[in-house]
Amino acid sequence: MQKQKRKICFVITSHIHYGRSKLILNELRKRKDVELQIVVGGSGLLRNYGEVLLHLEKDGFKSNAEVMMTFEGGNSIAMAKTAGIGISEFATVFQNLKPDIVVVRGDRYEILSAAVAASYLNISVAHLEGGDVTGTIDESVRHAVTKLSHIHFATSELSKERILRMGENPRYVFNVGCPEIEYIAKNKFKISNKLFNKWGVGDVIDTATPYIMVMVHPVTSEIENNKKNTEVLLQAVFETKTPTIWFWPNVDAGTDSVSKAIRVFREKRKPSHMRFVRYLASEEFLGLLERAACLVGNSSTGIKECSFLGVPAVNIGTRQNGRMRGHNVLDVDYKKNAIKTAIKKQLSVGRYEPSHIYYQPNTSEKITDTLAKIDLYTQKQFVD
């Protein structure tokens, strides 16, 4: 009698999440002992934040279900209600698809919804990138997902140790490295001036000359400061007079304040050396990042991807507090002169030696092989 395929349901809630998961999805698709299911939800279905379904189709994948769950408003109540409706919607999807494992990644509130729904349906949950520490509510969400999950894929030995200290079963905790770093290591990315300057608004940026990339997202625990901090950063970057590519913030609480600050600055100042972009496909984004003179902001990209690429990064504020850093990162507060000084210093470096603190070879193969073969369980017990 032919052995039944294991149904593995991969949850994708943003275009960044999809880009960082491509190698795992490809490995799962290749396996004859796995039936891959893909569920797209959250900002992954919002046009302004990346059209994940189109990219899936382009890459030969299909979505088995879509979860419309995101409340507009860009504030804390919208996040809370999104998480709530997400539990209900994911529960319906999982009840219909009947997966053996639900795979979630990171620390997003949409991911928490999927983990809660799967747990209550007695479905094993596998969590990528548990045990990391950061600032804001995201850290609480990440650790909550860890406690709801049954299989854990940590990015480092330090993160693995944290998961074990939370009482998780050592047999189900694995240090595999970062999937997104393996994706960079296995591919070469290019982007042309013509292609890039089709996107966004503002000045034309010559990607053959040194340029800054800015990625700043709202800090959900400091909502009252998001607008002011963004204004300080805008002025600091503007005064460097360096060609700048500025990416739109994510959909977290406080996004409206950050977006408004950007729009007002752009319309009033009409900066001649800055271009503002909502999002790019992962290949195009990494093509830009690899050639950037410096990444500025509070995104994990400056900590993780830039460390491997050797791209200088200026990390601002508390959003990445506690995250393991390479030598490519300079940390500063939201003070204009401090930001300008840090950017100037990083631009003078050129490139750092690549760091492998988040890299391991064959990360995606390790993850998929474990997902396909590991014994499953649903009743968790705290391990002292």
Summary of the structure (lengths in Angstrom):
residues: 384
radius of gyration: 20.4
end to end distance: 41.0
largest distance: 70.5
contacts: 1342
relative contact order: 0.14
helix: 47%
strand: 16%
